[in-house]
Structures are given as structure tokens and as C-alpha cells.
């Protein structure tokens, strides 16, 4: 019987070309997983796991107790608990665990909603698809595959930078205490909510840039289909969380996006430029470790109050990788740091170190830093697209981001 990955490869080209799949031998559960990915965990068994030579190393690696063994010996990954960190995939030496695939279902939705599907690209996308593939060429490739347009999520990282800076000022004034960043990494947030929930009062109520982007599109484009693409497996789980599941319909990894382009015979490097520059340097830096801290710190300074109130100056610390994040939380709880702003990212190096990146971490960071340096605007306040978008959404001042209870806010 074919594995899930073999089944996926068999039908990918047919599905991209809008034909019905005709697999030869398959497990019906696998086909259902490919066509209805939101009903499954971000990680799924690709083949049977009744016998294991490594004593269920995958279960021992899971920080969130998401892997359960059924009575018949098969593994079941609980979609309510699986965060999509990918640690179990690394732990499985027999290669029987793989990420779920949204590509087939996403392309089916794109075909059924002409002119209504939008691709939302993570800030880490630059440089991932080859040196000759510029953001403008990738936008053309997106349209060639049937999307109405491509939106850079970095623009919404700009908006969340403003919100986090305002939240920091408010929190420090009222408590004199520290803040944990909330708007970027789903593994970091699920770690806090699941294992260190006593720290939740230090987490401001902000959605991720991905969710903010999806909600904006759904609000401004009637019946929009929203598809996110990035290096992160955990974003698949985030998009399905009950309180924010209204924003993103499908989540693709960079690997899946490249597979779709290859199957459709689309070569982005050969396409014309369709260049847009909507995000500031701050939003683009969210893709790598330290980027959120730098963006929020500079925003706090630009808002001006730190010049009047010394206590409002940000002293930041960051951690990337699950073990480093846990150690940072230990140090916070033990009082071994005097920082007042903490950034955590589940992947080493930040999003550029995501499990489904296409280039090495150092190369990804180099590309992101250069892309940030090339931005026309340095901070969100200097970005006219941020101010225009906020006005279109009904915000008369940036300070009203603190009063928002729908688009950019979630309750932890």
C-alpha cells in the first residue's frame, strides 16, 4: 500500500491541472487527509506504525503530549494538541511521520473561486526560491497559478509592531513589569499557554501577522479564499485554533508551494516583474530571531515616551529553538534577568530556520536582512500603507489599536 507521501506525489500534477485524482493503491484515510487537511493534525503517519524499532521516540519527543497510541497499536496524533513543531518528525528514524499537506485542497479551492483567492507570503519568503526569483517574479507566479494576488504578511507585521509597542508602554506604566511578545510564533505561544500558563498576564492580546492579514482580506474582499505560505509547520495548527480559525483557509509550506509551481510547469525566474513595496524594514525583520525585539524597541523609541520615561526603554532578550525558549522561561521565573521584553521563537534562527525552509538558515537570514535594508520605509509610522490600511479598517489613530477587540486582538 502506498504511503501518504507516495499518494501525494501520484496525484499532485493531476490535481494542479484540475483533473480528478485516480490513485492506484491507497489508504482511504490518506486520501481524506490530503483533501480535507483541516480535520487532521499538522503531522500525520505516512505509513503504518504498529511496530517500532525505536520504542516510540516520537512520543517521547513531543512536548505537548499529542501522540497517542490506539488499542490496535496504531499511532494517532491528536489535532487538538499537536502544535506542529516537527520534533516528532525529526525523532522518527524510520521516516513514518510527515507533515500534512494542504496543497491539493488549496488548489481545489482556488479553482472553484476564480478571482477570490489570495496568497499570503511570510516575511521569510525572500531568497527561498532561488537567487533569480525576486518578490515581483514570485507575485507573477502566484497569479499564473490562479491566485487573484499576493500579499506580503510583513505589512501586517508592521501593524502588529505598532500594537505591541503600545501594549508594552501601557503594560510597563501600569505594572512596571515585563512583557512576553505574542504576535509571531505559534509554538512559543502554545508553550506558554500549555506549560507556563501562569505567565499569560505578561502576554499582550495580539494575533499573529498571518491571522491579521487573513482577517483583513476576509473583511475587505467578499468571499475571499486565504492561503498562507511560509517555512513553518506550526502555522497549520495555528490556523485551526478555534478563536482565530476565521482568518486563514489553508496553510502551505515553502516546500509545498514549490511542488505546486513545479507540477504546473511555472518557472518564476522566467516571469515578468510585478513589484510592490508595502512593508517597512521592521515588518520584514520578523522573519529572523531578534527581528521582533528590534522592531518593537525602535517603535517604542519613535513613539517618543521613552525619552520622557526611562522605565519605558526596552531591555530585550530573545531565544530561538524550543529548548532555548524553555531555558529563557526558566531564567525569567528564577529572576535571573533584568530584561523587560522577551521574544521566543520555536525554530532556531527564527522563521528562517523553519522546518520547511528551502535554503540554509544563515542564507535565509542574509536574504531577510538585505530585504529589510532595501525597504523604502524604516518603521511602521513611516509607512504610508500602514496608515492608509488602518484608516480603511476604521482606525482614526494608531492608539486605537489598544481598543481593538476584533481584527488584531485575541484573548489568552
Helices and strands as residue ranges (DSSP letters): H 4-16, H 28-35, G 37-39, E 43-45, H 57-61, E 67-69, E 75-77, H 87-91, E 97-99, H 103-112, E 117-121, G 123-125, H 135-144, E 149-152, H 154-175, E 179-180, H 186-195, G 197-202, H 209-220, E 225-230, H 234-238, G 242-244, E 250-253, H 254-263, G 268-270, H 281-284, G 285-287, H 291-303, H 305-308, G 310-312, E 316-320, H 322-333, E 341-345, G 351-353, H 361-373, G 380-382, H 384-392, G 398-402
